[in-house]
Amino acid sequence: MLSPGDPLPPPPDRAADFADDFAGPLSEDRWVAHYLPQWTTPERSAARCRAVARGIELRIEADQPDWRPEDAPLRVSNLQTGMFSGPLGSDVGTHRHRPDGVTVRTPVPTRLLFAPSAGRVEIEVSASRDLGCMTAAWLIGTEHRTPAEAGEICVFEIDAEAIGAGDRVGSTRARVGIKAHGDGGLTTDMAAVSVPVDAGRRHTWTVIWGDGETIVGCEGVVVRVVPQAPDYPLFLMLDVFEVAPPAGRYPKSAVFHAVRGWEEPPARPAS
């Protein structure tokens, strides 16, 4: 059994089922460039992003509206590997994030671009150092089969002020773990970890999940092992948020350099 501090196991000895180094235009076959668009309106959910030499820069810009007025202050640019909702006015859709309820404002088609139930994902990122920002990556239950499939793997949440604020110089604090949300079979188990990297520079996070266990690693080393895991389709989400009232210089940004994902068992070839 792996423990924090152990080396991560190597990736599968085969090509990734999902891979993007963000060279060239953003692929609509891989990404939806909106944050949970069903719960809000397109101008509020749309990602502000641009291609850069080393990846894709997700931005918070001065004129960007809050994602939903009810959640303000909260501005976000996000890429996700699919979407799902019920009809207008319903409460059916991916990630019903508020206990007091949300309703569909923009119905969206079901798109399962990458939605593994178990496997491995590697994310190369340079987190935002900008005032009031958080950089995050999650795997969230699609809920397209049932609202009970709502659990989340938090690969990392990194607050800008936590970069360089770990246990030693050049380290970073991050939150990782499991969030149950509407899945009664999971228990929320989140923890803060300190990793010996400057998260504002390019580095790699890894998550491996399945068979009732979730392993999160950073730069090839295990940082958490959680003895539970969602066992249903999950969308990958990459985000930068501004979670405080507007302040400081704009644009604010994080850069995602590359993503690789392997489904377990291996994905079947298209027929």
N, C-alpha and C positions, 0 to 999 in steps of 0.2 A: 504494500500500500504506500502511495506517495504521501509525503509530508512537505510543509513549507520549507524551502531551502534546497529541496531535491531538484536535480535537472528534470526538465520536461521530457517526456518521451518524444522521439522524432516523429515528424509528420508521416502520413501514409506514403508508401513507395509507389505512388502513381500520381498522375496529373490531378491538380485540384479540380473539383466539380464547379467551382465558382472562383474566378480570379479577375482582378482589375487593378492595373497600376495607374489608372486615370490618365493615360496618354491619349491625347485627342479629345474629341467631344464626349460629353457624358453619355454613357450608353443607356438608352431607354429600355433595352432588353435586360438590363441588370438593376436599374435604379428607378425609383419614384422620387422625384426631387421636391417632395412636400412632406410636412410633418403631420401625420394623422389627419389627412385632409377632410375626412368625413365629419369631423366634429366642429369645423370652422368653415371659412370661405377661402377661395383660392388665393386671393391677394394676401391673406394672413398666413396661410400654410406654406407658400412657395419659398423654396430655398434661395438665398442669395449666395451665389458661388461663382468661381471662375477657375479655369485651368491655370496652373502654374508649372514651372519647369520640373518640380519634384512631386507633383500630385494634384489634388484638388483642394482649393481653399474655400472653406465654408465661412461665411461672413455675417456679422451683424452690422447693419448700416444705419446711419443716423435717422433716415426717414422710414425705417422698417416698422410696421405696426406690430402690436402685441398679437401673439398667436390667437388668443381668444380674450375678449375684454374681461370675462369672468376670472381668468387666470393671471391677469396683469399684476405686477410687471413680469412679463415673460415673452421674450423675443427669441426666435429659434430659426436656424437653418439646418436642415436635416436631409439625409438620404436614407431611404429604406427599400428593402428588397421585395416589396409587394404592398397590397392594400386590400381592404375588405370593408364593406358596410352593408347594412340593411337599407330599407327605403327611407325617404325623407320623413323626418319627424320621429323615427324609431330610435330605440336605444341599443340597436344591434350594430356592432362594429369592433374592430381591433382596439384594444387597450382603452377600456372604459375607466378613465383615470380618476374620476371624482366620485366619492361615495354618495354625494347628493345627486348624482345622475348627470348624464350628457345625452344629447339628442343629435341625430344626423342632420346637418345643415347642407352638406354637399354629398349626395349619394355618389359612390364610386364603384366601378366594376371590381370583381374579384380578380386579383393578379397575384400569382404565386411564382415570382421570378426566382427566388431562392428561399426555401422554407424547410430546412432540415429538421427532423425530429431528434436526431442525435448526430454527433460528429465532432469536427474540430474547425475552428475559425482563428485566423491570425490577422491582426490589424496593425499596420504601421502608421504612426501618428505623431505629429508635433502639436501638443495641446496649447490652448490659448493662455497667454499670460495677461490678457486684458482685464481691466477692472470690471468686476461683477460677472465674469463669464465662467461657465462650466463646459468642459469637453467630456463627451460620454459616448459609450458604445453599449448597446443592449441587444439581446435576443428576446423577442416578446411573442407570446402566443398569438397566433393569427385569429383565433376565435371563429374561423369561417365554418367549422363543423359544429361547434357548441361553445357557448359563452363560458363554460367551465374550463376550457383550454386557454387560460388567461395568464399563466405564470410568466415570470421574467427572469432571465439570467442577466445580471448587471456585470458586464465584463470590466468596465471601469467607469467611474465618475470622478473627474479631476477638477477641483475648483482652482481658479487661477492663483489665489493666494496660498494654495497648498503646494505649489511648485517651489522647491527649495526650502520647504518647511517640514521635512521629515526628521528622522532621527540623526542624520549626519549631513554634512555639506554635500550638495549635489543630489540629495534625495527628494522624494515627493510623496505626499500622502494621497491615497486614493480610496474610494469606497468600492467594494466588490461583494458579490454574493447573489442570493436568491430573493426575489420578491414574489409573494404568493398571489397578490391581487385577488382575482375571483376564483382561484384554484384551491378548493378545499383540501386537496391532497398534498399541498405544499405548505411549508411554514416559512415565513419571512426570516431570512438569516443573512443580514448585512453586517459587514465589519470594515473598519478602516485599516488599511495596511500601509506600511512604509516601504517604498522600493528605492533601490540605490541608483536612480537615474534622474537626470534633469528632464522632466516630462515636456518641457518646452522645446526640446530637441527631438529629432527623429528616434523613435524606439518602437518596440513591438510588444503587443499584448496577445496572449493566446488563451482560448477557452476550449476545453475538451469536456464533452458531457455525454451521458448515456448510462444505462444500467444502474440508475439510481444514484449517480455521483456526478458532481461538477468540479472540474479542476481549472483554476485560473492561474496563469503564469505571466511573468513580465521578463523580457529579455532572456528567455530560455530557462527561467527558474520558477518553480512552483511558489505562489504566494498564498493561495488558499485552496483547501479541499473541503467541499460541502457535501455531506452524505445524502443528497437528494438532487433530482434533476427533472425538469419537464420532459415528457415523453411524447410530445405531439408537435406539429409544425410550428416553427418560430420564424418570424421575420428578423433580419438584421437591421439595426438602426445606427447610424453614425450622426453625431450632433455637435453643434456648438450652441449654447444658450447664453443669453444675458438674463440673469435672474434677479436683477436689482433695477431700480429706476435708472433711466438713462443718465450717464455721467462719463466724463473722460473723452478720449479721442476716438474717432471712428474713421474707417471701419475697424471692427474687432474681428479676430479670425482665429481659426485652427486649420491645420493642414492634415489631410488624410493622404498618405502616400501610396498605400497598397492594401488590398484585402485578398486573402486566399481562404477558401472553405472546402472542406471534404465532408460529404454526407456519409453516415454509417447506418446501414450497409451502403456500399457504393451506389451512386445514382445509376439508374438503368438508361441505356442509350435511347434516344428518341426513336420512335417507330416511324 
